[in-house]
Amino acid sequence: MSDNPPGNPDGTGTRETAVPAGTADPCADTATQVFADHRELLFSVVYNLLGSVADTEDVLQDTWLSWAPRSRAPGAEEIVNPRAYLVRIAVNAALSRRAAISRRREVYVGPWLPEPLVNTDAGGPDAADPTLRAESVSIALLVVLETLTPLERAVFVLHEVFGYAHTEIADILDRTPAAVRQLAHRAREHVQARRPRYRTDPRVRQQVTERFVAAALGGDLGALMEILAPEVTLWTDGGGKVRTAALRPVHGRDKVARLLAGGTDRAPEDLDIRYRSVNGDPSALLFSADAPFAVMVIDLNPEGDRVSGIYAVFNPEKLTHVPREDAPAPPVTAGE
């Protein structure tokens, strides 16, 4: 039996693991099934810690390689709570990987944005798991979480997104509950200062997204000035591979509007726009020659009538998991 973990690259579904007829190992089958049952949770937790699908997949591979021998070992003590055991392995593997990720970020060209997760399922991710429609998995908040320490981020994600108690997090991180509560307090204050919690009607977000994309791609400076908030910031992540992307964040309505309006001549002429849910928010996917060109996600001001943040991912390495099929857009049912 292969030691490859079950599951698809996007963290959904499972693959069958080949076992020769008559030689199936019941312990191996059980280990595979248990991992498959918890894989979606593990993917979600690790992705929110790292913001990268490729790194998340690597961590899940490491988690599987730690889990499989332990769960199959003859005479091994039974793991009473496989979910807690797997989450502990995955979280600590993700924390260990942060050092390598930080080194990559130091030489990254231009602003770094999380790799977008696009949902094309008709039910939407929010139909199956309430955590996936929380503000805490939005692109905007993932950007804020990048400013936390790795431990603060782990505590925030586990507690605020997935509802783990401080005592449970203490066991996962091998820290005291008091230390975890202190980390949680610092993280919460930091996030609240940079991103106060408020909810936006998803239908309003969808409408504003469509208006913004039409104005930006049409080079309509007047419409952009109307729809952008005075304090708007534009982040464009090209990874040094796309000339459309700016090398640093652009702040202020006038600068952002003029940059967008003046950039239409550098965009492909055959752009095809499809609206999908990205990290739980209505967003725009731009395709050229049937290949992903960009993912654009907007953030609204508390009043919900102006665009306060624009997150545009152009880096082709971050668009490899964007689905290319022309599936119907899912119904908009959840916002932040």
KENUKOL-521801 format. One record per atom (N, C-alpha, C): x, z, y; atom name; residue in one letter. Coordinates in steps of 0.05 Angstrom, whole numbers. Layout:
N
X,Z,Y,CA,A
...
This chain:
336
17,0,-24,N,M
0,0,0,CA,M
17,0,25,C,M
10,-15,45,N,S
26,-18,69,CA,S
24,8,86,C,S
45,14,100,N,D
45,37,118,CA,D
37,29,146,C,D
27,5,150,N,N
17,-3,176,CA,N
-10,11,182,C,N
-13,22,206,N,P
-38,36,212,CA,P
-61,17,214,C,P
-86,25,206,N,P
-108,7,209,CA,P
-117,5,238,C,P
-129,-18,245,N,G
-141,-21,272,CA,G
-132,-46,285,C,G
-147,-54,306,N,N
-141,-78,321,CA,N
-124,-70,345,C,N
-110,-90,358,N,P
-93,-83,381,CA,P
-108,-71,404,C,P
-134,-76,407,N,D
-149,-65,430,CA,D
-160,-38,424,C,D
-153,-27,400,N,G
-162,0,394,CA,G
-190,1,382,C,G
-202,-22,375,N,T
-229,-21,364,CA,T
-228,-33,336,C,T
-246,-23,319,N,G
-249,-33,292,CA,G
-226,-25,274,C,G
-227,-34,249,N,T
-207,-28,229,CA,T
-201,-53,213,C,T
-176,-54,202,N,R
-169,-75,184,CA,R
-169,-63,156,C,R
-175,-80,136,N,E
-173,-71,109,CA,E
-144,-69,101,C,E
-137,-49,86,N,T
-109,-46,76,CA,T
-109,-54,47,C,T
-92,-73,41,N,A
-91,-83,14,CA,A
-80,-63,-6,C,A
-94,-59,-28,N,V
-85,-42,-50,CA,V
-89,-57,-75,C,V
-68,-61,-92,N,P
-71,-76,-117,CA,P
-93,-64,-135,C,P
-108,-81,-147,N,A
-130,-72,-165,CA,A
-119,-54,-186,C,A
-132,-31,-190,N,G
-125,-13,-211,CA,G
-102,6,-204,C,G
-91,3,-180,N,T
-68,20,-172,CA,T
-74,36,-146,C,T
-99,36,-138,N,A
-105,49,-113,CA,A
-99,78,-114,C,A
-88,89,-93,N,D
-81,118,-91,CA,D
-103,131,-75,C,D
-119,149,-87,N,P
-141,162,-72,CA,P
-131,177,-48,C,P
-107,189,-50,N,C
-97,204,-26,CA,C
-90,184,-4,C,C
-78,161,-12,N,A
-71,141,8,CA,A
-96,130,22,C,A
-117,125,5,N,D
-142,115,17,CA,D
-154,135,36,C,D
-153,160,29,N,T
-164,181,46,CA,T
-149,183,72,C,T
-122,182,70,N,A
-106,183,94,CA,A
-112,160,113,C,A
-115,136,102,N,T
-121,112,118,CA,T
-148,115,132,C,T
-168,125,117,N,Q
-195,127,128,CA,Q
-196,148,150,C,Q
-183,171,145,N,V
-183,192,166,CA,V
-170,181,192,C,V
-148,167,189,N,F
-135,156,213,CA,F
-153,136,227,C,F
-165,119,211,N,A
-183,99,222,CA,A
-207,112,237,C,A
-217,134,225,N,D
-240,147,238,CA,D
-233,159,265,C,D
-207,166,269,N,H
-199,179,295,CA,H
-183,160,313,C,H
-179,135,304,N,R
-162,117,319,CA,R
-172,111,347,C,R
-198,108,351,N,E
-208,102,377,CA,E
-203,125,396,C,E
-207,149,387,N,L
-202,173,404,CA,L
-172,174,411,C,L
-155,170,391,N,L
-126,171,396,CA,L
-118,150,416,C,L
-129,126,413,N,F
-122,104,431,CA,F
-130,112,460,C,F
-154,123,463,N,S
-164,130,490,CA,S
-147,152,502,C,S
-140,172,487,N,V
-124,194,498,CA,V
-97,184,506,C,V
-83,169,488,N,V
-56,160,494,CA,V
-55,140,517,C,V
-75,122,517,N,Y
-75,102,539,CA,Y
-78,116,566,C,Y
-95,137,567,N,N
-98,151,592,CA,N
-73,167,600,C,N
-56,172,581,N,L
-30,185,587,CA,L
-9,165,596,C,L
-11,140,586,N,L
11,121,591,CA,L
3,97,608,C,L
-23,89,607,N,G
-32,66,623,CA,G
-22,39,613,C,G
-12,38,588,N,S
-1,14,576,CA,S
-12,10,548,C,S
-23,-13,542,N,V
-34,-18,515,CA,V
-11,-20,495,C,V
11,-34,503,N,A
33,-38,484,CA,A
46,-11,477,C,A
50,6,497,N,D
62,33,491,CA,D
43,50,475,C,D
17,47,481,N,T
-3,62,466,CA,T
-2,54,437,C,T
-1,28,431,N,E
0,19,404,CA,E
25,29,389,C,E
48,30,404,N,D
72,41,392,CA,D
69,70,385,C,D
57,85,403,N,V
52,114,398,CA,V
34,118,374,C,V
13,101,372,N,L
-5,103,349,CA,L
9,97,323,C,L
28,77,324,N,Q
44,71,300,CA,Q
61,95,292,C,Q
73,108,312,N,D
89,132,306,CA,D
72,154,295,C,D
47,157,306,N,T
29,177,296,CA,T
22,172,267,C,T
16,147,261,N,W
10,140,233,CA,W
33,147,214,C,W
58,140,223,N,L
81,144,206,CA,L
86,174,202,C,L
77,191,220,N,S
79,220,217,CA,S
57,231,200,C,S
33,219,203,N,W
10,228,189,CA,W
9,221,160,C,W
15,196,154,N,A
12,186,126,CA,A
28,201,106,C,A
55,205,109,N,P
70,220,89,CA,P
61,249,86,C,P
54,262,109,N,R
45,290,108,CA,R
19,293,93,C,R
0,274,98,N,S
-26,277,85,CA,S
-26,268,56,C,S
-5,253,48,N,R
-4,243,21,CA,R
14,259,3,C,R
30,276,15,N,A
51,291,-1,CA,A
38,307,-23,C,A
47,305,-48,N,P
36,321,-70,CA,P
39,350,-64,C,P
18,365,-68,N,G
19,394,-64,CA,G
19,403,-36,C,G
17,385,-17,N,A
18,393,12,CA,A
-6,409,19,C,A
-2,428,37,N,E
-24,445,46,CA,E
-46,428,60,C,E
-71,433,54,N,E
-92,417,65,CA,E
-93,420,95,C,E
-97,397,109,N,I
-100,397,138,CA,I
-129,402,144,C,I
-136,426,153,N,V
-164,433,156,CA,V
-177,417,178,C,V
-163,412,200,N,N
-174,397,223,CA,N
-158,372,229,C,N
-163,350,214,N,P
-147,326,218,CA,P
-147,316,247,C,P
-170,318,260,N,R
-172,308,288,CA,R
-153,323,306,C,R
-152,349,305,N,A
-134,365,321,CA,A
-105,359,314,C,A
-99,356,288,N,Y
-72,350,279,CA,Y
-63,323,290,C,Y
-80,302,289,N,L
-73,276,298,CA,L
-70,275,328,C,L
-88,288,343,N,V
-86,289,372,CA,V
-60,302,380,C,V
-53,324,367,N,R
-28,337,373,CA,R
-4,319,370,C,R
-3,305,347,N,I
19,286,342,CA,I
20,265,364,C,I
-3,253,369,N,A
-5,230,388,CA,A
3,239,416,C,A
-7,261,425,N,V
-2,270,453,CA,V
28,276,456,C,V
40,289,437,N,N
69,296,439,CA,N
86,271,437,C,N
77,252,420,N,A
92,227,418,CA,A
90,212,445,C,A
67,213,458,N,A
64,199,484,CA,A
81,213,505,C,A
82,239,505,N,L
99,253,524,CA,L
129,246,520,C,L
137,244,495,N,S
165,236,489,CA,S
171,208,499,C,S
151,191,499,N,R
155,163,508,CA,R
156,160,538,C,R
147,181,553,N,R
146,179,582,CA,R
173,174,594,C,R
194,185,582,N,A
221,181,594,CA,A
229,152,594,C,A
224,138,572,N,A
231,109,570,CA,A
214,93,590,C,A
188,101,592,N,I
170,87,611,CA,I
180,91,640,C,I
188,115,646,N,S
197,121,673,CA,S
222,104,680,C,S
240,101,661,N,R
263,84,665,CA,R
256,55,671,C,R
236,45,656,N,R
226,17,661,CA,R
214,15,689,C,R
200,35,698,N,R
187,34,724,CA,R
207,33,747,C,R
230,46,742,N,E
251,46,763,CA,E
261,19,770,C,E
260,0,751,N,V
270,-27,756,CA,V
247,-47,757,C,V
222,-37,757,N,Y
199,-55,758,CA,Y
197,-68,786,C,Y
191,-94,786,N,V
190,-109,811,CA,V
162,-107,823,C,V
159,-95,847,N,G
133,-93,860,CA,G
117,-69,850,C,G
93,-65,860,N,P
76,-43,852,CA,P
69,-45,822,C,P
68,-22,809,N,W
60,-20,781,CA,W
31,-11,779,C,W
15,-25,764,N,L
-12,-18,759,CA,L
-17,-14,729,C,L
-36,2,721,N,P
-42,5,692,CA,P
-51,-22,681,C,P
-46,-25,655,N,E
-56,-49,641,CA,E
-86,-47,639,C,E
-101,-67,648,N,P
-130,-66,648,CA,P
-142,-67,620,C,P
-163,-51,615,N,L
-177,-52,590,CA,L
-204,-66,596,C,L
-208,-89,584,N,V
-232,-105,590,CA,V
-252,-101,567,C,V
-277,-95,575,N,N
-298,-92,555,CA,N
-315,-116,554,C,N
-319,-128,531,N,T
-337,-151,528,CA,T
-360,-145,509,C,T
-360,-121,499,N,D
-382,-113,480,CA,D
-408,-111,496,C,D
-429,-123,485,N,A
-454,-124,499,CA,A
-465,-96,506,C,A
-459,-76,489,N,G
-468,-50,494,CA,G
-451,-35,515,C,G
-427,-45,519,N,G
-409,-32,537,CA,G
-396,-8,524,C,G
-372,0,532,N,P
-360,23,520,CA,P
-375,48,526,C,P
-389,49,548,N,D
-404,73,556,CA,D
-427,78,537,C,D
-436,58,523,N,A
-459,62,505,CA,A
-451,79,481,C,A
-425,78,473,N,A
-417,93,450,CA,A
-404,120,456,C,A
-389,121,478,N,D
-373,145,484,CA,D
-374,151,513,C,D
-387,174,520,N,P
-390,181,549,CA,P
-364,183,563,C,P
-342,190,549,N,T
-316,194,563,CA,T
-307,167,575,C,T
-314,145,563,N,L
-305,119,572,CA,L
-318,110,597,C,L
-339,123,606,N,R
-352,115,631,CA,R
-345,135,653,C,R
-327,154,648,N,A
-320,174,667,CA,A
-301,162,688,C,A
-301,174,712,N,E
-283,166,733,CA,E
-254,168,724,C,E
-249,186,706,N,S
-221,192,699,CA,S
-208,169,684,C,S
-222,149,675,N,V
-209,126,662,CA,V
-209,102,680,C,V
-217,104,705,N,S
-217,81,723,CA,S
-189,74,731,C,S
-185,49,738,N,I
-159,40,748,CA,I
-150,57,772,C,I
-168,62,790,N,A
-161,77,814,CA,A
-151,105,808,C,A
-163,119,789,N,L
-154,146,783,CA,L
-129,145,765,C,L
-126,125,749,N,L
-102,123,733,CA,L
-78,120,752,C,L
-81,106,774,N,V
-60,103,794,CA,V
-53,131,805,C,V
-73,147,811,N,V
-68,174,820,CA,V
-54,191,799,C,V
-62,188,774,N,L
-50,204,753,CA,L
-20,198,749,C,L
-12,174,758,N,E
17,167,756,CA,E
34,186,774,C,E
22,199,793,N,T
37,217,811,CA,T
39,245,800,C,T
26,251,778,N,L
28,277,765,CA,L
53,279,747,C,L
61,303,741,N,T
82,306,721,CA,T
69,299,694,C,T
85,292,674,N,P
74,286,647,CA,P
57,308,636,C,P
66,333,639,N,L
50,355,628,CA,L
24,359,644,C,L
25,357,670,N,E
1,359,687,CA,E
-19,337,679,C,E
-9,313,675,N,R
-27,291,667,CA,R
-40,296,640,C,R
-24,306,621,N,A
-34,311,594,CA,A
-56,332,596,C,A
-52,353,611,N,V
-72,375,613,CA,V
-97,364,627,C,V
-93,349,649,N,F
-116,338,663,CA,F
-133,320,645,C,F
-119,301,631,N,V
-134,282,614,CA,V
-148,297,592,C,V
-135,315,578,N,L
-147,329,556,CA,L
-171,346,565,C,L
-168,359,588,N,H
-189,378,597,CA,H
-211,364,612,C,H
-204,348,632,N,E
-224,336,649,CA,E
-237,312,637,C,E
-223,296,621,N,V
-235,272,609,CA,V
-247,278,582,C,V
-232,291,565,N,F
-241,294,537,CA,F
-252,322,531,C,F
-252,340,550,N,G
-266,365,547,CA,G
-253,386,529,C,G
-227,384,525,N,Y
-212,404,510,CA,Y
-210,430,525,C,Y
-214,452,512,N,A
-210,479,524,CA,A
-181,484,529,C,A
-175,501,548,N,H
-147,507,554,CA,H
-132,518,530,C,H
-146,534,514,N,T
-133,545,490,CA,T
-126,523,470,C,T
-143,503,467,N,E
-138,481,450,CA,E
-114,465,460,C,E
-113,460,486,N,I
-91,445,498,CA,I
-65,461,494,C,I
-66,487,496,N,A
-42,504,492,CA,A
-31,499,464,C,A
-48,497,444,N,D
-39,492,417,CA,D
-26,464,415,C,D
-39,444,428,N,I
-29,417,427,CA,I
-1,415,440,C,I
3,428,463,N,L
27,425,478,CA,L
48,447,472,C,L
40,466,455,N,D
58,489,449,CA,D
65,504,474,C,D
45,509,490,N,R
48,525,514,CA,R
28,549,513,C,R
31,568,530,N,T
12,590,531,CA,T
-13,582,545,C,T
-36,593,539,N,P
-60,587,554,CA,P
-57,591,585,C,P
-42,612,592,N,A
-38,617,621,CA,A
-22,594,634,C,A
-2,584,620,N,A
13,562,631,CA,A
-4,537,633,C,A
-21,532,614,N,V
-39,509,614,CA,V
-58,511,637,C,V
-70,535,642,N,R
-88,538,664,CA,R
-75,533,691,C,R
-49,541,693,N,Q
-35,536,718,CA,Q
-30,506,721,C,Q
-22,492,700,N,L
-19,463,701,CA,L
-45,450,709,C,L
-67,459,697,N,A
-93,447,702,CA,A
-101,451,732,C,A
-95,474,743,N,H
-102,480,771,CA,H
-86,461,789,C,H
-60,459,784,N,R
-43,441,801,CA,R
-52,412,799,C,R
-58,404,775,N,A
-66,376,771,CA,A
-92,370,785,C,A
-111,388,782,N,R
-138,384,794,CA,R
-136,383,825,C,R
-120,401,836,N,E
-117,401,866,CA,E
-104,375,875,C,E
-84,366,860,N,H
-69,342,868,CA,H
-88,318,867,C,H
-103,316,845,N,V
-121,293,842,CA,V
-144,294,863,C,V
-155,317,868,N,Q
-177,320,887,CA,Q
-168,313,915,C,Q
-143,320,922,N,A
-133,313,949,CA,A
-129,283,953,C,A
-123,269,931,N,R
-118,240,933,CA,R
-142,223,926,C,R
-160,235,910,N,R
-184,220,902,CA,R
-207,239,899,C,R
-221,246,920,N,P
-245,263,918,CA,P
-266,250,900,C,P
-280,266,885,N,R
-299,256,866,CA,R
-325,247,881,C,R
-334,223,875,N,Y
-360,214,885,CA,Y
-368,192,866,C,Y
-394,187,865,N,R
-405,167,847,CA,R
-416,143,863,C,R
-411,120,853,N,T
-421,95,865,CA,T
-440,82,846,C,T
-463,73,856,N,D
-481,58,839,CA,D
-467,33,828,C,D
-467,30,801,N,P
-453,7,789,CA,P
-463,-20,798,C,P
-489,-21,804,N,R
-500,-47,814,CA,R
-490,-53,842,C,R
-487,-32,858,N,V
-476,-36,885,CA,V
-447,-46,882,C,V
-432,-33,864,N,R
-404,-41,860,CA,R
-402,-70,850,C,R
-421,-78,833,N,Q
-421,-105,823,CA,Q
-426,-125,846,C,Q
-446,-118,863,N,Q
-452,-136,885,CA,Q
-429,-138,905,C,Q
-417,-115,912,N,V
-395,-115,931,CA,V
-371,-130,919,C,V
-366,-127,893,N,T
-345,-142,879,CA,T
-349,-172,882,C,T
-373,-181,877,N,E
-378,-210,879,CA,E
-375,-220,907,C,E
-384,-204,927,N,R
-381,-212,955,CA,R
-352,-213,962,C,R
-337,-193,954,N,F
-308,-192,960,CA,F
-293,-216,948,C,F
-298,-221,923,N,V
-284,-243,909,CA,V
-291,-270,923,C,V
-316,-274,930,N,A
-324,-299,943,CA,A
-310,-302,970,C,A
-308,-280,985,N,A
-294,-281,1011,CA,A
-264,-285,1008,C,A
-252,-271,988,N,A
-223,-273,985,CA,A
-215,-301,975,C,A
-229,-311,955,N,L
-221,-337,944,CA,L
-230,-360,962,C,L
-250,-355,979,N,G
-258,-375,998,CA,G
-242,-374,1024,C,G
-224,-355,1026,N,G
-208,-353,1051,CA,G
-225,-347,1076,C,G
-247,-332,1072,N,D
-265,-326,1094,CA,D
-256,-301,1108,C,D
-240,-304,1129,N,L
-229,-281,1143,CA,L
-251,-264,1155,C,L
-272,-276,1167,N,G
-293,-260,1179,CA,G
-308,-243,1159,C,G
-314,-254,1135,N,A
-328,-239,1114,CA,A
-310,-217,1104,C,A
-284,-222,1102,N,L
-266,-201,1092,CA,L
-265,-178,1112,C,L
-264,-184,1137,N,M
-263,-163,1158,CA,M
-288,-146,1157,C,M
-310,-158,1149,N,E
-336,-143,1148,CA,E
-337,-125,1123,C,E
-325,-134,1101,N,I
-329,-120,1075,CA,I
-306,-99,1070,C,I
-284,-103,1083,N,L
-261,-84,1079,CA,L
-263,-60,1097,C,L
-257,-36,1086,N,A
-256,-12,1102,CA,A
-231,-12,1119,C,A
-231,1,1142,N,P
-207,1,1159,CA,P
-182,11,1145,C,P
-185,30,1126,N,E
-162,42,1113,CA,E
-156,29,1086,C,E
-166,5,1081,N,V
-163,-8,1055,CA,V
-133,-11,1048,C,V
-128,-9,1022,N,T
-101,-15,1011,CA,T
-103,-35,989,C,T
-84,-54,988,N,L
-83,-74,968,CA,L
-58,-71,951,C,L
-62,-68,925,N,W
-40,-66,905,CA,W
-41,-92,889,C,W
-19,-106,887,N,T
-17,-130,871,CA,T
6,-127,852,C,T
1,-128,826,N,D
21,-124,805,CA,D
27,-150,792,C,D
50,-161,800,N,G
59,-186,787,CA,G
84,-183,770,C,G
96,-159,771,N,G
119,-154,755,CA,G
143,-173,761,C,G
143,-185,785,N,G
164,-204,792,CA,G
161,-231,779,C,G
138,-236,766,N,K
134,-261,751,CA,K
115,-280,765,C,K
100,-270,785,N,V
80,-286,798,CA,V
84,-285,829,C,V
86,-308,841,N,R
92,-308,870,CA,R
68,-300,887,C,R
44,-300,874,N,T
20,-292,889,CA,T
20,-262,896,C,T
35,-246,880,N,A
34,-217,884,CA,A
54,-208,906,C,A
45,-189,922,N,A
62,-177,943,CA,A
81,-157,930,C,A
104,-153,942,N,L
124,-135,931,CA,L
120,-106,937,C,L
100,-100,954,N,R
94,-72,961,CA,R
64,-70,968,C,R
53,-47,967,N,P
24,-44,975,CA,P
21,-52,1004,C,P
-2,-63,1010,N,V
-9,-72,1037,CA,V
-31,-54,1047,C,V
-28,-42,1071,N,H
-47,-23,1082,CA,H
-60,-34,1107,C,H
-86,-28,1110,N,G
-100,-35,1135,CA,G
-116,-60,1133,C,G
-140,-59,1144,N,R
-159,-81,1141,CA,R
-148,-108,1152,C,R
-135,-107,1175,N,D
-126,-132,1187,CA,D
-104,-146,1170,C,D
-85,-130,1161,N,K
-63,-141,1144,CA,K
-74,-151,1117,C,K
-91,-135,1105,N,V
-102,-143,1079,CA,V
-119,-168,1081,C,V
-136,-169,1101,N,A
-154,-192,1104,CA,A
-138,-217,1109,C,A
-118,-216,1126,N,R
-102,-240,1132,CA,R
-85,-248,1109,C,R
-75,-229,1093,N,L
-59,-236,1070,CA,L
-77,-250,1049,C,L
-101,-240,1045,N,L
-119,-252,1025,CA,L
-128,-279,1034,C,L
-136,-281,1060,N,A
-146,-307,1070,CA,A
-124,-328,1070,C,A
-100,-319,1075,N,G
-78,-339,1076,CA,G
-66,-345,1049,C,G
-74,-331,1028,N,G
-63,-335,1002,CA,G
-78,-355,985,C,G
-100,-365,995,N,T
-117,-383,979,CA,T
-102,-409,971,C,T
-83,-417,988,N,D
-69,-443,982,CA,D
-49,-439,959,C,D
-43,-414,952,N,R
-24,-410,930,CA,R
-39,-405,904,C,R
-65,-403,904,N,A
-80,-398,880,CA,A
-85,-425,865,C,A
-88,-424,839,N,P
-94,-448,824,CA,P
-121,-460,833,C,P
-124,-486,832,N,E
-148,-499,841,CA,E
-171,-497,820,C,E
-164,-491,795,N,D
-184,-491,774,CA,D
-194,-463,766,C,D
-192,-444,785,N,L
-199,-417,778,CA,L
-228,-414,769,C,L
-231,-400,747,N,D
-257,-394,735,CA,D
-261,-364,737,C,D
-282,-354,749,N,I
-287,-326,753,CA,I
-308,-316,733,C,I
-301,-295,719,N,R
-320,-282,701,CA,R
-320,-252,707,C,R
-344,-241,708,N,Y
-347,-212,715,CA,Y
-351,-196,689,C,Y
-334,-176,687,N,R
-333,-158,663,CA,R
-330,-129,672,C,R
-333,-111,653,N,S
-327,-83,658,CA,S
-298,-78,651,C,S
-282,-68,671,N,V
-254,-62,667,CA,V
-250,-33,671,C,V
-240,-18,651,N,N
-237,11,653,CA,N
-262,24,663,C,N
-285,14,655,N,G
-311,26,662,CA,G
-323,17,688,C,G
-309,-1,703,N,D
-319,-10,729,CA,D
-325,-40,729,C,D
-347,-49,741,N,P
-352,-77,744,CA,P
-328,-90,759,C,P
-317,-112,748,N,S
-293,-123,759,CA,S
-293,-154,755,C,S
-273,-167,766,N,A
-272,-196,764,CA,A
-247,-204,748,C,A
-252,-223,729,N,L
-230,-234,714,CA,L
-227,-263,723,C,L
-202,-270,730,N,L
-197,-297,740,CA,L
-181,-313,718,C,L
-191,-336,711,N,F
-178,-353,691,CA,F
-169,-379,703,C,F
-147,-390,693,N,S
-137,-416,701,CA,S
-129,-431,675,C,S
-139,-455,671,N,A
-134,-470,647,CA,A
-141,-454,622,C,A
-162,-438,624,N,D
-173,-422,602,CA,D
-154,-399,595,C,D
-135,-393,612,N,A
-117,-370,607,CA,A
-120,-350,629,C,A
-118,-324,623,N,P
-121,-303,643,CA,P
-101,-307,666,C,P
-110,-307,690,N,F
-93,-309,714,CA,F
-91,-283,729,C,F
-113,-268,730,N,A
-112,-242,744,CA,A
-137,-226,736,C,A
-134,-200,739,N,V
-157,-181,738,CA,V
-158,-167,764,C,V
-182,-167,777,N,M
-185,-155,803,CA,M
-206,-133,801,C,M
-198,-109,809,N,V
-216,-85,809,CA,V
-216,-74,837,C,V
-240,-68,847,N,I
-242,-57,874,CA,I
-251,-28,873,C,I
-244,-13,894,N,D
-253,14,897,CA,D
-269,16,923,C,D
-290,31,923,N,L
-307,32,947,CA,L
-304,59,961,C,L
-310,59,987,N,N
-309,83,1003,CA,N
-332,101,994,C,N
-333,127,1002,N,P
-354,145,993,CA,P
-382,135,1000,C,P
-385,120,1022,N,E
-411,109,1029,CA,E
-419,86,1011,C,E
-401,74,997,N,G
-407,52,978,CA,G
-412,25,991,C,G
-405,22,1017,N,D
-411,-3,1030,CA,D
-386,-19,1038,C,D
-362,-8,1035,N,R
-338,-22,1042,CA,R
-317,-19,1020,C,R
-299,-38,1018,N,V
-278,-37,998,CA,V
-254,-21,1010,C,V
-247,0,996,N,S
-225,17,1005,CA,S
-200,13,989,C,S
-202,1,966,N,G
-178,-4,949,CA,G
-182,-29,933,C,G
-161,-45,930,N,I
-161,-70,914,CA,I
-138,-69,895,C,I
-143,-71,869,N,Y
-123,-70,849,CA,Y
-123,-97,834,C,Y
-102,-113,838,N,A
-101,-139,826,CA,A
-77,-141,808,C,A
-82,-145,782,N,V
-61,-148,762,CA,V
-57,-177,756,C,V
-33,-187,763,N,F
-25,-215,758,CA,F
-4,-217,735,C,F
10,-196,730,N,N
32,-197,710,CA,N
21,-207,684,C,N
30,-231,674,N,P
19,-242,650,CA,P
23,-224,625,C,P
44,-208,626,N,E
48,-190,603,CA,E
27,-168,601,C,E
13,-163,623,N,K
-8,-143,623,CA,K
-36,-155,619,C,K
-36,-182,615,N,L
-62,-195,612,CA,L
-65,-206,583,C,L
-46,-199,566,N,T
-47,-210,539,CA,T
-71,-201,523,C,T
-83,-178,530,N,H
-106,-167,516,CA,H
-132,-175,529,C,H
-131,-190,551,N,V
-155,-199,564,CA,V
-168,-221,547,C,V
-193,-217,538,N,P
-206,-236,521,CA,P
-211,-263,535,C,P
-206,-285,521,N,R
-209,-311,533,CA,R
-236,-324,527,C,R
-250,-313,508,N,E
-276,-326,501,CA,E
-295,-323,524,C,E
-313,-342,526,N,D
-333,-341,548,CA,D
-357,-326,539,C,D
-353,-300,534,N,A
-375,-283,525,CA,A
-393,-275,549,C,A
-419,-270,545,N,P
-436,-262,567,CA,P
-427,-235,578,C,P
-429,-232,604,N,A
-421,-207,616,CA,A
-440,-184,607,C,A
-429,-161,601,N,P
-446,-138,593,CA,P
-463,-128,616,C,P
-486,-116,610,N,P
-502,-104,631,CA,P
-487,-82,645,C,P
-491,-80,671,N,V
-478,-59,686,CA,V
-494,-34,684,C,V
-484,-14,670,N,T
-500,10,665,CA,T
-486,36,674,C,T
-461,34,681,N,A
-447,59,688,CA,A
-427,55,710,C,A
-424,74,727,N,G
-403,73,748,CA,G
-384,96,743,C,G
-373,106,765,N,E
-355,128,763,CA,E
-370,153,757,C,E
